[in-house]
Amino acid sequence: GESVGLHLPTLSVQEGDNSIINCAYSNSASDYFIWYKQESGKGPQFIIDIRSNMDKRQGQRVTVLLNKTVKHLSLQIAATQPGDSAVYFCAENIRAAGNKLTFGGGTRVLVKP
Amino acid sequence: EPEVTQTPSHQVTQMGQEVILRCVPISNHLYFYWYRQILGQKVEFLVSFYNNEISEKSEIFDDQFSVERPDGSNFTLKIRSTKLEDSAMYFCASRIQGLQEKLFFGSGTQLSVL
């Protein structure tokens, strides 16, 4: 359910507009990145991933951009819909260090009708 | 679509009591994980499990924690003597061999230690 007291950056977007969610990662050795969506009362749901040898990857209505120079990751959602309202987490992985994901702090997206 | 199932969805316990959180990973998955999310904080890795043994664990996963795959379908996390700071949402995750990083998460168990 809702996490009272959770202070997340919030992005309010009008239905139909594009959303851009940003994430800064800390470890330059990370070689794999994932975006997860978490709706209220549910676990993280995989959206899209990207490997460090790429700088862009597109999915259905979503695009992930990776800028390794500044250690920045973004998720673009095209034509945002009410069902896109959720908390979005980026996660990074260093495959040589095992398959444990390191999650970012999350961004709450609120879609206004 | 197959999914990771966790029970119970909510667990309330007294400090010092033992709790067992249960998970049924996706049936053909071979790698299993527990993560937790303390209120207001990030999702944190606890432990990974493969071939009936722990592959990796974080510093959070101390001697009070244990994991087990008692049969072919269940994957459990046990906390022997719960502390107030164990209160969190605990997520189980699994993945299929070969798709290394794509983890499928369950809906979580909210553990409240009083």
Backbone of each chain as ProteinMPNN parsed JSONL, in Angstrom:
{"seq_chain_A": "GESVGLHLPTLSVQEGDNSIINCAYSNSASDYFIWYKQESGKGPQFIIDIRSNMDKRQGQRVTVLLNKTVKHLSLQIAATQPGDSAVYFCAENIRAAGNKLTFGGGTRVLVKP", "coords_chain_A": {"N_chain_A": [[0.824, -1.209, 0.0], [0.242, 2.362, 0.215], [3.034, 4.272, 1.199], [3.317, 5.903, 3.948], [4.925, 8.886, 4.706], [6.984, 8.497, 2.973], [9.299, 10.155, 1.236], [9.4, 10.981, -1.837], [10.775, 12.132, -4.917], [8.5, 13.737, -7.05], [6.769, 13.489, -10.07], [4.505, 15.208, -11.837], [2.281, 14.775, -14.425], [0.47, 15.546, -17.357], [-2.16, 13.644, -18.697], [-1.469, 11.971, -21.678], [0.711, 13.498, -22.314], [4.324, 13.386, -22.655], [6.566, 11.678, -20.462], [9.488, 12.099, -18.521], [11.798, 10.455, -16.64], [14.4, 10.634, -14.396], [17.6, 9.305, -13.42], [20.416, 9.002, -11.428], [23.306, 7.126, -11.344], [25.74, 5.462, -9.299], [28.005, 3.868, -9.555], [30.622, 3.444, -11.659], [31.389, 1.053, -12.665], [29.156, -0.417, -13.125], [27.271, -2.433, -15.317], [24.858, -3.021, -16.308], [21.495, -2.066, -16.484], [18.283, -1.399, -15.155], [14.862, -0.517, -15.387], [12.24, -0.344, -13.122], [8.77, -0.57, -12.334], [6.604, 0.292, -9.761], [3.567, -0.309, -8.514], [0.967, 0.652, -6.248], [0.855, -1.464, -3.496], [1.988, -3.587, -4.787], [4.732, -5.597, -6.06], [7.973, -4.658, -7.462], [7.858, -4.171, -10.946], [9.179, -5.296, -13.926], [10.26, -3.101, -16.484], [11.986, -2.159, -18.618], [15.268, -2.798, -19.873], [18.83, -2.126, -20.131], [22.037, -2.546, -21.513], [25.47, -1.767, -20.78], [26.875, -1.326, -23.077], [25.288, -0.044, -24.798], [23.481, 2.957, -25.715], [20.913, 3.632, -25.946], [17.647, 2.332, -25.803], [14.639, 0.997, -26.992], [11.265, 0.354, -26.088], [7.889, -0.73, -25.851], [6.203, 2.115, -25.974], [8.048, 3.101, -24.195], [11.334, 4.398, -23.592], [14.7, 3.967, -22.9], [17.499, 5.786, -21.939], [20.985, 5.942, -21.773], [23.69, 7.495, -20.345], [26.854, 7.178, -19.999], [29.006, 8.743, -19.486], [28.302, 10.758, -17.717], [27.102, 9.222, -15.876], [24.273, 8.701, -15.943], [20.882, 7.913, -16.225], [17.864, 7.613, -18.004], [14.304, 7.394, -18.225], [11.893, 7.418, -20.617], [8.528, 7.954, -21.124], [6.109, 7.62, -23.448], [3.178, 9.409, -24.388], [1.71, 9.442, -21.849], [-0.316, 7.548, -19.649], [-3.172, 7.12, -17.429], [-2.765, 4.666, -16.121], [-0.061, 4.579, -15.87], [0.662, 5.788, -13.595], [2.63, 5.519, -10.81], [5.397, 4.356, -8.761], [8.651, 4.72, -9.904], [11.611, 2.941, -10.289], [15.101, 2.993, -10.829], [17.619, 0.557, -11.388], [20.817, -0.855, -10.853], [23.432, -3.041, -11.922], [26.305, -4.967, -11.351], [27.7, -7.26, -13.134], [29.927, -8.859, -12.717], [30.101, -8.834, -10.031], [28.183, -10.465, -9.113], [24.626, -11.162, -9.127], [23.116, -9.204, -7.828], [20.896, -6.579, -7.528], [21.24, -3.054, -7.343], [19.237, -0.644, -6.111], [17.844, 2.529, -7.02], [16.454, 5.519, -5.476], [13.832, 6.046, -6.318], [11.072, 7.511, -8.137], [8.045, 9.176, -7.997], [5.345, 9.04, -10.157], [2.662, 10.928, -11.145], [-0.244, 10.902, -12.896], [-2.259, 13.2, -14.393], [-5.654, 13.556, -15.199]], "CA_chain_A": [[0.0, 0.0, 0.0], [0.958, 3.624, 0.215], [4.056, 4.369, 2.232], [3.229, 7.202, 4.602], [6.223, 9.406, 5.091], [7.993, 8.256, 1.946], [9.514, 11.412, 0.528], [9.939, 10.701, -3.145], [10.545, 13.138, -5.958], [7.229, 13.468, -7.729], [6.569, 14.072, -11.394], [3.106, 15.301, -12.241], [2.231, 14.907, -15.885], [-0.868, 15.507, -17.934], [-2.432, 12.479, -19.534], [-1.181, 12.197, -23.09], [2.045, 14.09, -22.462], [5.459, 12.487, -22.436], [7.215, 11.769, -19.148], [10.907, 11.751, -18.453], [12.223, 10.171, -15.272], [15.858, 10.601, -14.389], [18.26, 8.525, -12.376], [21.877, 9.076, -11.42], [23.86, 5.957, -10.679], [26.972, 5.839, -8.606], [29.155, 3.002, -9.791], [31.007, 3.431, -13.063], [31.599, -0.337, -13.084], [27.87, -1.043, -13.436], [27.209, -2.738, -16.74], [23.499, -3.397, -16.679], [20.573, -1.157, -15.817], [16.88, -1.784, -15.337], [13.803, 0.303, -14.817], [11.097, -1.068, -12.568], [7.584, 0.196, -11.966], [5.959, -0.281, -8.589], [2.242, 0.218, -8.203], [0.597, 0.52, -4.848], [0.529, -2.81, -3.033], [2.582, -4.614, -5.643], [6.174, -5.619, -6.134], [8.535, -4.021, -8.656], [7.543, -4.825, -12.214], [10.179, -4.987, -14.947], [9.797, -2.3, -17.618], [12.95, -2.198, -19.712], [16.659, -2.865, -19.416], [19.826, -1.697, -21.107], [23.402, -2.901, -21.16], [26.347, -0.598, -20.81], [27.43, -1.122, -24.425], [24.267, 0.655, -25.573], [23.098, 4.227, -25.114], [19.466, 3.834, -26.096], [16.866, 1.135, -26.11], [13.213, 1.333, -27.043], [10.263, -0.68, -25.908], [6.561, -0.244, -26.21], [5.921, 3.42, -25.341], [9.128, 3.505, -23.289], [12.69, 4.466, -24.111], [15.711, 4.187, -21.868], [18.728, 6.412, -22.418], [22.102, 5.766, -20.857], [24.843, 8.363, -20.571], [27.871, 6.648, -19.082], [29.96, 9.807, -19.171], [27.847, 11.439, -16.501], [26.434, 8.2, -15.057], [22.883, 9.119, -15.901], [19.933, 7.021, -16.89], [16.526, 8.196, -18.025], [13.198, 6.611, -18.777], [10.9, 8.26, -21.281], [7.25, 7.29, -21.365], [5.353, 8.383, -24.45], [1.72, 9.451, -24.245], [1.471, 8.904, -20.51], [-1.694, 7.158, -19.376], [-3.43, 6.99, -15.985], [-2.177, 3.428, -15.619], [1.377, 4.764, -15.674], [0.881, 6.343, -12.258], [3.34, 4.517, -10.002], [6.755, 4.745, -8.409], [9.595, 4.143, -10.847], [12.957, 2.766, -9.745], [16.166, 2.454, -11.647], [18.484, -0.37, -10.659], [22.045, -1.145, -11.57], [24.033, -4.316, -11.598], [27.654, -5.251, -11.805], [27.581, -8.701, -13.297], [31.089, -9.515, -12.124], [29.91, -8.86, -8.575], [26.998, -11.253, -8.812], [23.425, -10.625, -9.743], [22.306, -8.406, -6.924], [20.576, -5.259, -8.049], [21.265, -1.897, -6.453], [18.123, 0.195, -6.517], [17.794, 3.944, -6.714], [15.457, 5.911, -4.499], [12.488, 6.06, -6.86], [10.344, 8.726, -8.508], [6.601, 8.943, -8.101], [4.714, 9.681, -11.312], [1.213, 11.123, -11.005], [-0.811, 11.293, -14.18], [-3.478, 13.975, -14.213], [-6.562, 13.36, -16.361]], "C_chain_A": [[0.844, 1.239, 0.0], [1.924, 3.668, 1.384], [3.995, 5.761, 2.826], [4.612, 7.642, 5.007], [7.297, 9.159, 4.071], [8.143, 9.518, 1.125], [10.208, 11.128, -0.787], [9.82, 11.929, -4.013], [9.287, 12.746, -6.725], [7.192, 14.2, -9.05], [5.09, 14.044, -11.696], [3.054, 15.568, -13.728], [0.787, 14.796, -16.349], [-1.005, 14.261, -18.794], [-2.186, 12.828, -21.0], [0.174, 12.835, -23.343], [3.121, 13.026, -22.291], [6.058, 12.738, -21.06], [8.682, 11.42, -19.286], [11.294, 11.616, -16.994], [13.73, 9.964, -15.302], [16.416, 9.811, -13.213], [19.767, 8.705, -12.533], [22.396, 7.833, -10.719], [25.277, 6.264, -10.224], [28.198, 5.071, -9.057], [29.481, 2.915, -11.28], [31.268, 2.016, -13.577], [30.292, -1.054, -13.406], [27.741, -1.251, -14.933], [25.815, -3.158, -17.196], [22.545, -2.563, -15.842], [19.14, -1.554, -16.152], [15.994, -0.7, -14.769], [12.673, -0.609, -14.359], [9.983, -0.08, -12.24], [6.954, -0.486, -10.766], [4.636, 0.424, -8.336], [1.913, -0.083, -6.75], [0.211, -0.912, -4.512], [1.124, -3.931, -3.852], [4.097, -4.56, -5.579], [6.671, -4.912, -7.378], [8.261, -4.848, -9.909], [8.537, -4.357, -13.269], [9.555, -4.176, -16.081], [10.722, -2.492, -18.809], [14.348, -2.24, -19.122], [17.598, -2.387, -20.519], [21.218, -2.101, -20.611], [24.326, -1.718, -21.404], [26.987, -0.373, -22.176], [26.421, -0.455, -25.365], [24.021, 2.009, -24.932], [21.596, 4.495, -25.226], [18.822, 2.489, -26.385], [15.392, 1.505, -26.04], [12.36, 0.112, -26.809], [8.933, -0.138, -26.362], [6.239, 0.99, -25.377], [7.017, 3.887, -24.378], [10.464, 3.481, -24.006], [13.629, 4.697, -22.942], [16.96, 4.751, -22.546], [19.801, 6.271, -21.341], [23.244, 6.68, -21.262], [25.918, 7.966, -19.559], [28.863, 7.732, -18.672], [29.596, 10.506, -17.874], [27.086, 10.497, -15.577], [24.971, 8.552, -14.835], [22.023, 8.198, -16.755], [18.59, 7.732, -16.918], [15.536, 7.221, -18.643], [12.201, 7.584, -19.363], [9.658, 7.42, -21.537], [6.47, 8.173, -22.329], [3.86, 8.296, -24.159], [1.275, 8.834, -22.92], [-0.018, 8.693, -20.245], [-1.924, 7.063, -17.866], [-2.822, 5.736, -15.373], [-0.678, 3.502, -15.418], [1.689, 5.369, -14.311], [1.456, 5.265, -11.35], [4.635, 5.142, -9.514], [7.7, 4.002, -9.343], [10.989, 4.113, -10.22], [13.915, 2.392, -10.858], [16.988, 1.512, -10.769], [19.699, -0.661, -11.515], [22.621, -2.452, -11.08], [25.454, -4.359, -12.139], [27.731, -6.762, -11.909], [28.761, -9.451, -12.691], [30.95, -9.649, -10.615], [28.701, -9.686, -8.182], [25.767, -10.578, -9.363], [22.536, -9.897, -8.753], [22.119, -7.02, -7.519], [20.722, -4.211, -6.959], [20.23, -0.919, -6.954], [18.382, 1.657, -6.176], [16.607, 4.245, -5.811], [14.036, 5.996, -5.021], [11.945, 7.446, -7.16], [8.877, 8.376, -8.634], [6.065, 9.718, -9.3], [3.209, 9.729, -11.073], [0.674, 11.635, -12.33], [-2.154, 11.973, -13.94], [-4.365, 13.814, -15.429], [-6.827, 14.653, -17.085]], "O_chain_A": [[2.057, 1.163, -0.199], [1.627, 3.137, 2.454], [4.561, 6.7, 2.267], [5.381, 6.871, 5.58], [8.437, 9.574, 4.278], [7.228, 9.91, 0.401], [11.434, 11.043, -0.857], [8.867, 12.696, -3.872], [9.051, 11.571, -7.006], [7.538, 15.378, -9.139], [4.49, 12.974, -11.8], [3.708, 16.483, -14.229], [-0.006, 14.04, -15.789], [-0.087, 13.88, -19.52], [-2.646, 13.86, -21.49], [0.724, 12.734, -24.44], [2.851, 11.912, -21.84], [6.057, 13.863, -20.561], [9.061, 10.552, -20.073], [11.136, 12.551, -16.209], [14.257, 9.217, -16.126], [15.784, 9.677, -12.165], [20.313, 8.577, -13.628], [21.964, 7.524, -9.608], [25.918, 7.199, -10.703], [29.318, 5.573, -8.952], [28.7, 2.374, -12.063], [31.359, 1.802, -14.786], [30.313, -2.178, -13.907], [28.059, -0.363, -15.724], [25.625, -3.595, -18.331], [22.755, -2.374, -14.644], [18.831, -1.981, -17.265], [16.342, -0.046, -13.785], [12.219, -1.499, -15.077], [10.228, 1.082, -11.915], [6.79, -1.706, -10.755], [4.599, 1.604, -7.987], [2.51, -0.957, -6.121], [-0.652, -1.502, -5.162], [0.802, -5.099, -3.639], [4.672, -3.584, -5.097], [5.878, -4.596, -8.265], [8.417, -6.069, -9.913], [8.712, -3.156, -13.477], [8.478, -4.504, -16.577], [10.294, -2.932, -19.876], [14.578, -1.773, -18.006], [17.208, -2.261, -21.68], [21.517, -1.999, -19.421], [23.994, -0.791, -22.143], [27.587, 0.677, -22.404], [26.664, -0.32, -26.564], [24.312, 2.203, -23.752], [21.082, 5.464, -24.667], [19.363, 1.642, -27.096], [14.959, 2.232, -25.146], [12.667, -0.994, -27.253], [8.862, 0.797, -27.159], [6.024, 0.877, -24.17], [6.909, 4.972, -23.806], [10.702, 2.666, -24.897], [13.364, 5.542, -22.087], [17.408, 4.257, -23.581], [19.541, 6.461, -20.153], [23.708, 6.636, -22.401], [25.878, 8.382, -18.401], [29.489, 7.634, -17.617], [30.455, 10.808, -17.045], [26.49, 10.941, -14.596], [24.501, 8.681, -13.704], [22.404, 7.778, -17.847], [18.22, 8.388, -15.945], [15.88, 6.363, -19.455], [11.72, 8.48, -18.67], [9.73, 6.324, -22.093], [6.209, 9.341, -22.042], [3.349, 7.257, -23.742], [0.556, 7.834, -22.891], [-0.856, 9.535, -20.568], [-0.965, 6.938, -17.105], [-2.407, 5.755, -14.214], [-0.083, 2.583, -14.854], [2.853, 5.452, -13.918], [0.837, 4.22, -11.148], [4.935, 6.299, -9.81], [7.562, 2.796, -9.547], [11.478, 5.114, -9.697], [13.592, 1.578, -11.724], [17.034, 1.668, -9.549], [19.619, -0.706, -12.742], [22.336, -2.907, -9.972], [25.752, -3.859, -13.224], [27.817, -7.461, -10.9], [28.598, -10.569, -12.203], [31.61, -10.485, -9.997], [28.244, -9.616, -7.041], [25.861, -9.529, -10.001], [21.311, -9.978, -8.848], [23.075, -6.378, -7.954], [20.375, -4.446, -5.802], [20.321, -0.419, -8.075], [19.042, 1.98, -5.189], [15.853, 3.349, -5.43], [13.102, 6.017, -4.219], [12.314, 8.427, -6.515], [8.51, 7.403, -9.292], [6.31, 10.917, -9.432], [2.569, 8.705, -10.831], [1.095, 12.683, -12.82], [-3.066, 11.388, -13.356], [-3.897, 13.92, -16.563], [-7.561, 14.668, -18.073]]}, "seq_chain_B": "EPEVTQTPSHQVTQMGQEVILRCVPISNHLYFYWYRQILGQKVEFLVSFYNNEISEKSEIFDDQFSVERPDGSNFTLKIRSTKLEDSAMYFCASRIQGLQEKLFFGSGTQLSVL", "coords_chain_B": {"N_chain_B": [[-0.111, -14.849, -17.108], [2.817, -16.092, -15.642], [3.641, -15.75, -12.153], [5.419, -14.543, -9.26], [4.62, -15.622, -6.077], [3.743, -14.499, -2.876], [3.351, -15.158, 0.586], [2.487, -14.494, 4.027], [0.526, -11.587, 3.041], [0.601, -9.58, 4.857], [2.245, -9.428, 7.983], [2.253, -9.476, 11.382], [4.188, -9.268, 14.253], [5.605, -10.008, 17.466], [8.432, -8.467, 18.986], [11.386, -10.373, 19.083], [10.218, -12.738, 18.429], [10.0, -15.526, 16.144], [9.748, -15.444, 12.616], [8.45, -16.644, 9.532], [8.651, -16.086, 6.211], [7.011, -16.662, 3.216], [7.419, -17.865, -0.108], [6.542, -18.546, -3.443], [8.304, -19.163, -6.112], [8.451, -18.496, -9.702], [7.737, -21.283, -11.731], [9.715, -22.522, -13.453], [11.993, -21.225, -12.837], [15.319, -20.722, -11.607], [16.946, -19.257, -9.973], [16.867, -17.506, -6.964], [15.738, -14.891, -4.828], [15.808, -12.633, -2.03], [14.678, -9.464, -1.188], [14.435, -6.349, 0.59], [12.427, -3.58, 1.723], [12.6, -0.969, 3.661], [10.414, 1.318, 5.226], [10.282, 4.32, 3.524], [12.782, 4.079, 2.499], [15.306, 2.735, 0.221], [14.895, -0.104, -1.994], [16.478, -3.004, -0.924], [19.046, -5.398, -1.378], [19.057, -8.665, -0.036], [19.679, -11.514, -0.108], [20.814, -14.098, -2.305], [20.05, -17.158, -4.001], [20.859, -20.316, -5.17], [20.802, -23.49, -6.657], [20.299, -24.856, -4.302], [21.794, -23.556, -2.379], [23.148, -20.667, -0.701], [24.088, -18.023, -2.77], [25.014, -15.462, -2.618], [25.143, -12.9, -0.151], [24.006, -10.016, 1.633], [25.33, -7.556, 3.934], [23.287, -7.094, 5.63], [22.019, -9.468, 5.97], [22.317, -11.24, 8.437], [23.208, -13.572, 11.094], [20.717, -14.004, 12.113], [19.028, -14.389, 10.054], [17.796, -16.725, 7.678], [17.539, -18.844, 4.815], [15.583, -21.099, 2.881], [14.841, -23.821, 0.754], [12.476, -25.779, 0.934], [11.079, -27.659, -0.524], [10.137, -28.536, -3.877], [8.929, -26.201, -4.69], [8.577, -24.081, -2.873], [10.117, -21.202, -1.332], [11.695, -19.946, 1.363], [12.054, -17.335, 3.813], [13.484, -16.964, 6.881], [13.341, -15.304, 9.953], [14.924, -15.367, 12.904], [14.824, -14.186, 15.511], [13.044, -11.59, 15.815], [13.607, -8.086, 15.343], [12.824, -4.671, 16.1], [13.737, -3.093, 14.008], [13.585, -4.772, 11.87], [11.223, -4.449, 10.669], [9.618, -4.059, 7.67], [8.947, -4.096, 4.114], [9.103, -7.131, 2.536], [10.445, -8.559, -0.284], [10.247, -11.218, -2.511], [12.044, -12.643, -5.212], [12.602, -14.015, -8.473], [14.441, -15.639, -11.111], [14.995, -16.873, -14.414], [17.383, -19.198, -15.548], [19.93, -17.911, -17.573], [18.668, -15.608, -18.502], [19.984, -13.279, -17.173], [19.68, -10.947, -15.518], [17.036, -10.165, -15.342], [14.766, -9.88, -13.123], [11.893, -11.227, -11.58], [9.489, -10.033, -9.482], [7.687, -10.697, -6.446], [4.625, -9.654, -4.787], [5.182, -8.914, -2.264], [5.697, -9.101, 1.343], [4.465, -7.451, 4.039], [6.076, -6.832, 6.89], [5.584, -6.268, 10.241], [7.053, -5.433, 13.186], [6.443, -5.43, 16.543]], "CA_chain_B": [[1.337, -14.702, -16.998], [3.283, -16.644, -14.365], [4.075, -14.728, -11.224], [5.963, -14.934, -7.966], [3.571, -15.493, -5.072], [4.234, -14.397, -1.509], [2.388, -15.203, 1.681], [1.263, -13.715, 3.921], [0.739, -10.239, 2.532], [0.942, -8.806, 6.037], [2.602, -10.245, 9.137], [2.54, -8.692, 12.578], [4.811, -10.147, 15.236], [6.236, -9.365, 18.617], [9.891, -8.479, 19.004], [11.951, -11.591, 19.643], [9.565, -13.915, 17.86], [10.451, -16.014, 14.838], [8.781, -15.371, 11.521], [8.807, -17.28, 8.27], [7.987, -15.494, 5.061], [6.969, -17.712, 2.206], [7.43, -17.441, -1.514], [6.532, -19.564, -4.489], [8.852, -18.557, -7.329], [7.936, -18.989, -10.971], [8.057, -22.704, -11.655], [10.92, -22.954, -14.155], [13.103, -20.363, -12.456], [16.357, -21.439, -10.88], [17.639, -18.343, -9.076], [15.879, -16.936, -6.054], [16.266, -13.732, -4.105], [15.014, -11.823, -1.113], [14.992, -8.051, -1.035], [13.51, -5.701, 1.51], [12.289, -2.131, 1.596], [12.163, -0.293, 4.873], [9.591, 2.48, 4.914], [10.996, 5.551, 3.218], [14.138, 3.806, 2.028], [15.417, 2.043, -1.056], [14.847, -1.559, -2.016], [17.847, -3.482, -0.619], [19.325, -6.815, -1.571], [19.366, -9.461, 1.154], [20.323, -12.8, -0.342], [20.486, -14.848, -3.521], [20.042, -18.599, -3.703], [20.882, -21.115, -6.397], [21.27, -24.867, -6.503], [20.136, -25.218, -2.896], [22.692, -22.893, -1.456], [23.247, -19.223, -0.824], [25.114, -17.573, -3.707], [25.547, -14.194, -2.155], [24.308, -12.254, 0.845], [24.453, -8.685, 2.011], [25.669, -7.434, 5.361], [22.033, -7.108, 6.388], [21.651, -10.874, 6.149], [23.194, -11.768, 9.488], [22.898, -14.918, 11.587], [19.292, -14.11, 12.45], [18.293, -14.683, 8.839], [18.132, -17.94, 6.948], [16.654, -19.15, 3.699], [15.456, -22.527, 2.653], [13.928, -24.279, -0.291], [12.139, -27.063, 1.566], [10.552, -28.599, -1.514], [10.404, -28.062, -5.225], [8.193, -25.018, -5.096], [8.618, -22.98, -1.914], [11.382, -20.582, -0.952], [11.316, -19.239, 2.586], [12.986, -16.491, 4.571], [13.206, -17.042, 8.312], [14.029, -14.398, 10.867], [14.83, -16.157, 14.134], [14.428, -13.366, 16.657], [12.821, -10.327, 15.127], [13.876, -6.816, 16.0], [11.971, -3.595, 15.597], [14.276, -2.606, 12.732], [13.278, -5.72, 10.789], [9.955, -4.045, 10.049], [9.868, -3.672, 6.28], [8.31, -4.912, 3.076], [10.061, -8.12, 2.049], [10.114, -9.019, -1.628], [10.899, -12.385, -3.096], [12.202, -12.503, -6.656], [13.224, -15.176, -9.108], [14.762, -15.478, -12.522], [15.31, -18.095, -15.131], [18.792, -19.255, -15.933], [20.199, -17.412, -18.912], [18.243, -14.198, -18.523], [20.653, -13.097, -15.889], [19.333, -9.891, -14.595], [15.631, -9.825, -15.339], [14.129, -10.465, -11.955], [10.451, -11.099, -11.412], [9.237, -9.83, -8.062], [6.38, -10.904, -5.862], [3.965, -8.448, -4.283], [5.776, -8.541, -0.985], [5.087, -9.315, 2.658], [4.715, -6.334, 4.944], [6.354, -7.325, 8.234], [5.563, -5.252, 11.295], [7.539, -5.968, 14.454], [5.976, -4.534, 17.606]], "C_chain_B": [[1.772, -15.25, -15.646], [3.786, -15.535, -13.455], [4.645, -15.349, -9.965], [4.897, -14.644, -6.918], [4.179, -15.461, -3.679], [3.096, -14.452, -0.507], [3.112, -15.112, 3.017], [1.542, -12.347, 3.315], [1.11, -9.292, 3.668], [1.232, -9.756, 7.191], [2.948, -9.291, 10.279], [3.098, -9.643, 13.627], [5.387, -9.322, 16.382], [7.751, -9.477, 18.504], [10.396, -9.747, 19.684], [11.339, -12.866, 19.104], [10.191, -14.28, 16.514], [9.35, -15.832, 13.811], [9.341, -16.102, 10.313], [7.973, -16.643, 7.174], [8.113, -16.482, 3.905], [6.836, -17.146, 0.806], [7.312, -18.681, -2.385], [7.049, -18.9, -5.754], [8.172, -19.113, -8.582], [8.542, -20.372, -11.231], [9.344, -23.117, -12.361], [12.128, -22.062, -13.854], [14.063, -21.11, -11.532], [17.091, -20.574, -9.854], [16.603, -17.595, -8.244], [16.54, -15.884, -5.177], [15.271, -13.256, -3.055], [15.593, -10.412, -1.079], [14.069, -7.497, 0.044], [13.514, -4.196, 1.28], [11.736, -1.597, 2.9], [11.432, 0.974, 4.467], [10.444, 3.722, 4.687], [12.397, 5.336, 2.69], [14.115, 2.998, 0.726], [15.182, 0.545, -0.896], [16.287, -2.073, -1.869], [17.947, -4.991, -0.829], [19.627, -7.48, -0.234], [20.205, -10.682, 0.792], [19.911, -13.346, -1.702], [20.759, -16.326, -3.271], [19.966, -19.347, -5.017], [21.398, -22.496, -6.081], [21.339, -25.258, -5.024], [21.196, -24.64, -1.963], [22.723, -21.392, -1.716], [24.397, -18.866, -1.765], [25.816, -16.332, -3.173], [24.604, -13.633, -1.089], [24.89, -10.898, 1.196], [24.787, -8.676, 3.502], [24.422, -7.37, 6.234], [21.697, -8.534, 6.807], [22.593, -11.509, 7.166], [22.682, -13.133, 9.968], [21.432, -15.095, 11.983], [18.441, -14.497, 11.246], [18.728, -16.041, 8.283], [17.129, -18.124, 5.824], [16.68, -20.645, 3.468], [14.54, -22.766, 1.466], [13.517, -25.691, 0.122], [11.594, -28.108, 0.597], [10.772, -27.982, -2.885], [9.735, -26.767, -5.604], [8.363, -23.837, -4.153], [10.032, -22.487, -1.661], [11.062, -19.688, 0.229], [12.457, -18.399, 3.143], [12.562, -16.564, 6.026], [14.011, -15.989, 9.051], [13.842, -14.987, 12.256], [14.303, -15.345, 15.307], [14.274, -11.941, 16.147], [13.122, -9.129, 16.015], [12.964, -5.757, 15.393], [12.421, -3.145, 14.202], [14.128, -3.598, 11.586], [11.952, -5.381, 10.105], [10.232, -3.47, 8.662], [8.94, -4.466, 5.377], [9.384, -5.844, 2.53], [9.578, -8.661, 0.706], [10.933, -10.253, -1.976], [10.993, -12.142, -4.602], [12.83, -13.773, -7.201], [13.56, -14.847, -10.543], [15.127, -16.828, -13.107], [16.786, -18.068, -15.492], [18.935, -18.746, -17.356], [19.787, -15.963, -19.067], [18.716, -13.598, -17.211], [20.013, -12.085, -14.977], [17.851, -9.599, -14.484], [14.95, -10.568, -14.2], [12.63, -10.208, -11.984], [10.181, -11.069, -9.908], [7.828, -10.242, -7.679], [5.823, -9.593, -5.331], [4.416, -8.05, -2.884], [4.979, -8.989, 0.231], [5.47, -8.136, 3.53], [4.878, -6.891, 6.351], [6.397, -6.163, 9.209], [5.963, -5.912, 12.601], [7.196, -4.961, 15.55], [6.785, -4.705, 18.884]], "O_chain_B": [[1.178, -14.922, -14.62], [4.291, -14.513, -13.92], [4.393, -16.511, -9.647], [4.337, -13.548, -6.879], [5.024, -16.29, -3.34], [2.028, -13.876, -0.715], [4.236, -15.6, 3.14], [2.702, -11.995, 3.101], [1.841, -8.323, 3.467], [0.55, -10.767, 7.36], [3.813, -8.424, 10.153], [2.533, -10.712, 13.86], [5.615, -8.117, 16.268], [8.277, -10.463, 17.989], [9.89, -10.143, 20.734], [11.882, -13.954, 19.3], [10.818, -13.456, 15.85], [8.171, -16.038, 14.099], [10.553, -16.163, 10.108], [6.743, -16.665, 7.214], [9.176, -17.052, 3.658], [6.226, -16.101, 0.58], [7.902, -19.723, -2.1], [6.317, -18.154, -6.404], [7.414, -20.082, -8.515], [9.725, -20.594, -10.976], [10.018, -24.023, -11.872], [13.152, -22.137, -14.532], [13.668, -22.005, -10.784], [17.774, -21.094, -8.972], [15.595, -17.115, -8.764], [17.719, -15.971, -4.834], [14.062, -13.453, -3.179], [16.8, -10.202, -0.961], [13.047, -8.101, 0.37], [14.455, -3.625, 0.729], [10.553, -1.754, 3.202], [11.789, 1.622, 3.483], [11.227, 4.121, 5.549], [13.128, 6.298, 2.457], [13.058, 2.634, 0.212], [15.263, 0.005, 0.207], [17.191, -1.641, -2.586], [17.034, -5.745, -0.492], [20.357, -6.935, 0.595], [21.304, -10.867, 1.316], [18.808, -13.089, -2.185], [21.59, -16.689, -2.44], [19.126, -19.057, -5.869], [22.344, -22.644, -5.308], [22.289, -25.892, -4.566], [21.454, -25.181, -0.887], [22.373, -20.918, -2.797], [25.524, -19.332, -1.596], [27.035, -16.183, -3.268], [23.398, -13.875, -1.134], [26.092, -10.662, 1.075], [24.557, -9.649, 4.221], [24.5, -7.572, 7.446], [21.149, -8.759, 7.886], [23.535, -12.217, 6.81], [21.835, -13.756, 9.327], [20.969, -16.221, 12.165], [17.281, -14.885, 11.392], [19.885, -16.44, 8.411], [16.008, -17.619, 5.883], [17.635, -21.347, 3.801], [13.598, -22.014, 1.215], [14.134, -26.673, -0.289], [11.645, -29.306, 0.876], [11.516, -27.011, -3.025], [9.935, -26.268, -6.711], [8.297, -22.691, -4.597], [11.004, -23.236, -1.759], [10.248, -18.773, 0.115], [13.637, -18.704, 2.972], [11.417, -16.262, 6.364], [15.204, -15.808, 8.806], [12.712, -15.094, 12.734], [13.409, -15.801, 16.02], [15.243, -11.187, 16.059], [12.929, -9.147, 17.23], [12.41, -5.938, 14.309], [11.598, -2.855, 13.334], [14.506, -3.299, 10.453], [11.609, -5.968, 9.079], [10.99, -2.511, 8.513], [8.244, -5.381, 5.817], [10.451, -5.394, 2.112], [8.456, -9.153, 0.58], [12.144, -10.308, -1.759], [10.118, -11.507, -5.191], [13.504, -14.51, -6.48], [13.03, -13.897, -11.12], [15.506, -17.769, -12.409], [17.356, -17.0, -15.715], [18.155, -19.108, -18.238], [20.492, -15.178, -19.702], [17.943, -13.434, -16.267], [19.826, -12.343, -13.788], [17.445, -8.843, -13.601], [14.607, -11.744, -14.32], [12.166, -9.131, -12.356], [10.593, -11.962, -9.169], [6.897, -10.15, -8.479], [6.472, -8.55, -5.415], [4.07, -6.978, -2.388], [3.772, -9.222, 0.165], [6.651, -7.855, 3.735], [3.911, -7.374, 6.94], [7.145, -5.202, 9.027], [5.299, -6.837, 13.069], [7.601, -3.799, 15.496], [6.523, -4.026, 19.877]]}, "name": "protein", "num_of_chains": 2, "seq": "GESVGLHLPTLSVQEGDNSIINCAYSNSASDYFIWYKQESGKGPQFIIDIRSNMDKRQGQRVTVLLNKTVKHLSLQIAATQPGDSAVYFCAENIRAAGNKLTFGGGTRVLVKPEPEVTQTPSHQVTQMGQEVILRCVPISNHLYFYWYRQILGQKVEFLVSFYNNEISEKSEIFDDQFSVERPDGSNFTLKIRSTKLEDSAMYFCASRIQGLQEKLFFGSGTQLSVL"}
